[in-house]
Amino acid sequence: MKGVIYARYSSDNQREESIEGQIRECKAFAEKNGIDIIEIYIDRALSAKTDNRPDFQRLIKESGSKKFEVLLVWKLDRFARNKFDSAHYKRILKNNGVHVVSATEVISDGPEGILLESLLEGMAEYYSADLSEKVMRGQTENALKAMYNGGTLPIGYVVDKEQHFQIDPVAAPLILQAFTDYSNGKSMREVTDMLNLAGVRTKRGGKVNINSVTRMLHNRRYIGEYQYRDIVHPHGIPAIVPEELFERVQERLAKTKKAPAKFKAEDEYLLTTKLFCGKCNCYMAGESGTSHTGIVHRYYKCVSVKNHKGCDKKSVQK
């Protein structure tokens, strides 16, 4: 018989090694029972509570080619943890001539096998629902104590051994500087450049960009507000930014959002239409360029030069 293997691990507490173990046991079962494995389908860090799994869907689609007769799984909960999905996709596989077999759970082909299989699927769904409830309960308890609940940490914070937020002594002053600079009229680009030049990096090690700085300036955690779902602690974590400064920044962000182009021009090139070329008397307009090192340089350029009308005036640094 021709067969394939489907292996999966969720993001619960499992690691890459669990895939290797599943495949090893499935191959041993296949060898013992005369099944020739022609392909292995793998979904990593994806829950079986959903059928939105790339290799799983590819497996279902390719079952219609009649190239294999057996689908081997380590346990039935690798296939699905939802009774509806299990029945639905097993019906598709059955219509395509494919039989789902568990390598570690002995299920007979008789009537009692139907009962046992249903029991195992029900237990898998119960385990999944029970685990979700326990995780939610644990995260709620953490939230009531203003403890870290996972996810990406805002730049400027670290987590201690007790899972409480603490201020990063290196990055936090730069975050405060970013809020102060933006409040005092500097553009979003200038704030972003300042942070990058100071060596601030995202949690993944990349440079910050305007989008990440925008999210940063909106983040209420910097004034000490902890929020998880509907649980809010106004002063649950150490504050990096004073509330008065934070509110000033929010006001400017709101104004800039209504007229972004206007504020960009005013903030970055205050002398546009007020500065004139000494050679041809045309006005000077703001321009910017990015060097190979990623640093943005800003300057004023004669519009006659910009439009190639004969002036040879050199650009002036902003």
C-alpha positions as CSV (number, residue, x, y, z in Angstrom):
1,M,0.0,0.0,0.0
2,K,1.0,3.6,-0.7
3,G,0.8,5.9,2.3
4,V,1.7,9.4,3.5
5,I,2.4,10.8,7.0
6,Y,0.9,13.9,8.5
7,A,2.8,15.4,11.5
8,R,1.9,18.5,13.4
9,Y,2.8,20.3,16.6
10,S,1.0,23.2,18.1
11,S,2.5,26.2,19.9
12,D,1.4,24.9,23.3
13,N,4.6,23.4,24.9
14,Q,5.9,21.4,22.0
15,R,9.1,21.9,20.0
16,E,10.5,20.9,16.6
17,E,11.8,17.6,18.1
18,S,8.2,16.4,18.6
19,I,7.8,16.3,14.8
20,E,10.8,14.0,14.5
21,G,9.4,11.7,17.1
22,Q,6.0,11.5,15.3
23,I,7.6,10.8,12.0
24,R,9.9,8.1,13.5
25,E,7.0,6.2,15.1
26,C,4.8,6.5,11.9
27,K,7.7,5.2,9.7
28,A,8.2,2.2,12.1
29,F,4.4,1.4,11.9
30,A,4.5,1.7,8.2
31,E,7.5,-0.6,7.8
32,K,5.9,-3.2,10.2
33,N,2.6,-3.1,8.2
34,G,3.9,-3.0,4.7
35,I,3.0,0.6,3.9
36,D,5.3,2.4,1.4
37,I,5.6,6.1,2.5
38,I,5.7,8.4,-0.5
39,E,5.4,11.8,1.2
40,I,5.4,13.5,4.6
41,Y,3.2,16.6,5.3
42,I,4.2,18.8,8.2
43,D,2.5,21.8,9.9
44,R,4.6,23.6,12.5
45,A,3.3,25.6,15.5
46,L,-0.3,25.3,14.2
47,S,-3.3,24.2,16.4
48,A,-5.6,21.4,15.2
49,K,-8.5,23.4,16.5
50,T,-8.6,25.0,13.1
51,D,-8.4,23.5,9.6
52,N,-6.4,26.5,8.4
53,R,-3.2,24.5,8.1
54,P,-1.3,24.8,4.8
55,D,0.1,21.2,4.6
56,F,-3.1,19.7,6.0
57,Q,-5.1,21.4,3.2
58,R,-2.5,20.4,0.6
59,L,-2.8,16.8,1.9
60,I,-6.6,16.8,1.5
61,K,-6.4,18.3,-2.0
62,E,-3.8,15.8,-3.1
63,S,-5.8,12.9,-1.7
64,G,-8.0,13.2,-4.8
65,S,-5.1,12.1,-7.0
66,K,-5.5,8.5,-5.8
67,K,-1.7,8.3,-5.3
68,F,-2.0,6.9,-1.8
69,E,-4.4,4.8,0.2
70,V,-3.4,5.4,3.8
71,L,-2.8,8.5,5.9
72,L,-0.7,7.8,9.0
73,V,-0.8,10.1,12.0
74,W,1.0,9.6,15.3
75,K,-2.3,10.1,17.2
76,L,-5.7,11.1,16.0
77,D,-5.4,14.5,17.7
78,R,-2.7,15.4,15.2
79,F,-5.4,15.1,12.5
80,A,-8.0,17.3,14.3
81,R,-9.2,18.4,17.7
82,N,-12.6,19.3,16.5
83,K,-15.3,16.6,15.9
84,F,-16.9,18.4,13.0
85,D,-13.6,18.9,11.2
86,S,-12.6,15.4,11.9
87,A,-15.8,13.9,10.4
88,H,-15.8,16.3,7.5
89,Y,-12.2,15.7,6.3
90,K,-12.4,11.9,7.0
91,R,-15.4,11.8,4.8
92,I,-13.5,13.6,2.0
93,L,-10.5,11.2,2.4
94,K,-12.8,8.2,2.5
95,N,-14.5,9.3,-0.8
96,N,-11.0,9.6,-2.2
97,G,-10.1,6.0,-1.1
98,V,-7.8,7.1,1.8
99,H,-8.0,5.5,5.3
100,V,-6.8,7.5,8.3
101,V,-4.7,5.3,10.6
102,S,-3.2,6.1,14.1
103,A,0.3,4.7,14.6
104,T,0.0,4.5,18.4
105,E,-3.7,4.0,19.0
106,V,-5.0,0.5,18.3
107,I,-8.5,0.9,16.7
108,S,-10.2,-2.1,15.2
109,D,-12.2,-2.0,12.0
110,G,-15.3,-3.3,13.7
111,P,-18.2,-1.5,15.3
112,E,-16.3,-1.1,18.6
113,G,-13.6,0.7,16.6
114,I,-16.1,3.4,15.7
115,L,-17.0,3.9,19.3
116,L,-13.3,4.1,20.4
117,E,-12.4,6.5,17.6
118,S,-15.2,8.8,18.6
119,L,-14.2,8.6,22.2
120,L,-10.6,9.5,21.4
121,E,-11.7,12.4,19.2
122,G,-14.0,13.7,22.0
123,M,-11.1,13.4,24.5
124,A,-8.9,15.4,22.2
125,E,-11.5,18.1,21.8
126,Y,-12.1,18.2,25.6
127,Y,-8.3,18.5,26.2
128,S,-8.0,21.4,23.7
129,A,-11.0,23.3,25.3
130,D,-9.8,22.6,28.8
131,L,-6.2,23.7,28.0
132,S,-7.6,27.0,26.4
133,E,-9.6,27.6,29.5
134,K,-6.7,27.0,31.8
135,V,-4.4,29.3,29.7
136,M,-7.0,32.0,29.8
137,R,-7.5,31.6,33.5
138,G,-3.7,31.8,34.1
139,Q,-3.4,34.9,31.9
140,T,-6.3,36.6,33.7
141,E,-4.6,35.9,37.0
142,N,-1.3,37.4,35.6
143,A,-3.2,40.4,34.3
144,L,-4.8,41.1,37.7
145,K,-1.2,41.3,39.1
146,A,0.0,43.4,36.1
147,M,2.4,40.7,35.1
148,Y,3.8,40.0,31.6
149,N,1.4,37.8,29.5
150,G,3.6,37.2,26.5
151,G,3.8,39.0,23.2
152,T,6.4,41.6,22.0
153,L,7.7,43.8,24.8
154,P,7.7,47.6,24.1
155,I,11.1,49.0,23.6
156,G,12.3,50.4,26.9
157,Y,11.0,47.6,29.1
158,V,12.4,44.3,30.3
159,V,10.8,41.5,32.3
160,D,12.2,40.2,35.6
161,K,12.2,36.7,36.9
162,E,8.8,37.2,38.5
163,Q,7.4,38.3,35.1
164,H,7.0,41.9,36.2
165,F,7.7,44.9,33.9
166,Q,10.9,46.8,34.7
167,I,12.5,49.8,33.0
168,D,15.4,49.1,30.6
169,P,18.1,51.6,31.8
170,V,19.7,51.8,28.4
171,A,16.6,52.2,26.1
172,A,14.2,54.0,28.3
173,P,15.9,57.4,28.3
174,L,15.9,57.3,24.5
175,I,12.2,56.6,24.5
176,L,11.6,59.6,26.7
177,Q,13.8,61.7,24.3
178,A,11.7,60.5,21.4
179,F,8.5,61.7,23.1
180,T,10.2,65.0,24.1
181,D,11.6,65.7,20.6
182,Y,8.2,65.0,18.9
183,S,6.4,67.2,21.4
184,N,8.9,70.0,20.7
185,G,8.2,70.0,16.9
186,K,10.6,67.5,15.4
187,S,9.2,65.4,12.6
188,M,8.5,61.6,12.8
189,R,11.4,61.0,10.4
190,E,13.8,63.0,12.6
191,V,12.7,61.1,15.7
192,T,13.1,57.8,13.9
193,D,16.6,58.8,12.7
194,M,17.6,59.8,16.2
195,L,16.6,56.4,17.6
196,N,18.4,54.5,14.9
197,L,21.6,56.6,15.3
198,A,21.4,56.0,19.1
199,G,21.4,52.2,18.4
200,V,17.8,51.5,19.4
201,R,16.6,48.3,17.8
202,T,13.4,46.3,17.7
203,K,13.0,43.1,19.7
204,R,13.9,41.3,16.5
205,G,17.1,43.2,16.1
206,G,16.1,45.4,13.2
207,K,16.1,49.2,12.9
208,V,13.0,51.1,14.0
209,N,10.9,52.7,11.2
210,I,8.3,55.4,11.1
211,N,5.5,52.9,11.6
212,S,7.1,51.4,14.7
213,V,7.8,54.9,16.1
214,T,4.1,55.9,15.5
215,R,2.9,52.9,17.4
216,M,5.4,53.8,20.2
217,L,4.1,57.3,20.5
218,H,0.6,55.9,20.9
219,N,1.5,53.2,23.4
220,R,-0.1,54.0,26.8
221,R,2.2,51.5,28.5
222,Y,4.8,54.2,28.5
223,I,2.7,56.2,31.1
224,G,2.5,53.0,33.2
225,E,-0.9,51.8,32.0
226,Y,-1.3,48.0,31.9
227,Q,-4.1,46.6,29.8
228,Y,-5.1,43.0,29.1
229,R,-8.5,42.4,27.5
230,D,-10.9,44.3,29.8
231,I,-8.4,44.5,32.7
232,V,-6.8,47.9,33.1
233,H,-4.3,49.1,35.8
234,P,-3.7,52.8,35.3
235,H,-0.3,52.6,37.2
236,G,0.4,48.9,36.9
237,I,3.9,49.1,35.5
238,P,6.8,51.6,35.8
239,A,6.2,54.8,33.7
240,I,8.8,56.0,31.3
241,V,6.9,59.1,30.0
242,P,5.1,61.7,32.2
243,E,1.4,61.8,31.5
244,E,1.5,65.5,30.6
245,L,4.1,64.9,27.9
246,F,2.2,61.9,26.6
247,E,-1.0,64.0,26.2
248,R,0.9,66.7,24.3
249,V,2.2,64.1,21.9
250,Q,-1.3,62.7,21.4
251,E,-2.6,66.2,20.6
252,R,0.1,66.7,18.0
253,L,-0.4,63.2,16.5
254,A,-4.1,63.9,16.2
255,K,-3.5,67.2,14.4
256,T,-0.9,65.7,12.1
257,K,-3.3,62.9,11.2
258,K,-5.8,65.4,10.0
259,A,-3.3,67.3,7.8
260,P,-0.2,65.1,7.4
261,A,1.2,66.8,4.3
262,K,0.8,70.3,5.8
263,F,2.5,69.4,9.0
264,K,5.3,67.5,7.3
265,A,6.1,70.5,5.2
266,E,5.9,72.9,8.1
267,D,8.0,70.7,10.4
268,E,10.7,69.7,8.0
269,Y,11.2,72.7,5.7
270,L,10.2,75.9,7.4
271,L,12.0,78.1,4.9
272,T,10.3,76.7,1.7
273,T,9.0,79.7,-0.3
274,K,10.8,82.1,2.1
275,L,14.3,81.3,1.0
276,F,15.5,82.6,-2.4
277,C,18.3,81.6,-4.8
278,G,21.1,84.2,-4.9
279,K,21.8,83.5,-8.6
280,C,18.4,83.4,-10.3
281,N,16.1,84.7,-7.5
282,C,13.8,81.6,-7.7
283,Y,12.7,80.3,-4.4
284,M,14.3,77.3,-2.7
285,A,12.3,74.2,-1.9
286,G,13.0,71.4,0.6
287,E,14.3,68.1,-0.5
288,S,15.7,65.0,1.1
289,G,17.8,62.0,0.2
290,T,18.9,58.8,1.9
291,S,22.6,57.8,1.8
292,H,23.9,54.2,1.4
293,T,24.1,54.1,5.2
294,G,20.4,54.7,5.6
295,I,20.8,58.2,7.0
296,V,18.4,60.8,5.7
297,H,19.9,64.2,4.6
298,R,17.7,67.3,4.1
299,Y,18.5,70.4,2.2
300,Y,17.0,73.3,0.2
301,K,17.3,73.3,-3.6
302,C,16.6,76.0,-6.2
303,V,13.5,75.2,-8.1
304,S,15.2,76.4,-11.3
305,V,17.8,73.7,-10.7
306,K,15.1,71.2,-9.9
307,N,13.3,71.9,-13.2
308,H,16.6,72.0,-15.2
309,K,16.2,75.6,-16.3
310,G,19.8,76.6,-16.3
311,C,20.7,77.7,-12.7
312,D,23.8,76.0,-11.2
313,K,23.2,76.9,-7.6
314,K,24.3,74.2,-5.2
315,S,21.9,72.8,-2.7
316,V,22.1,74.2,0.9
317,Q,22.0,71.9,3.9
318,K,18.9,72.4,6.0
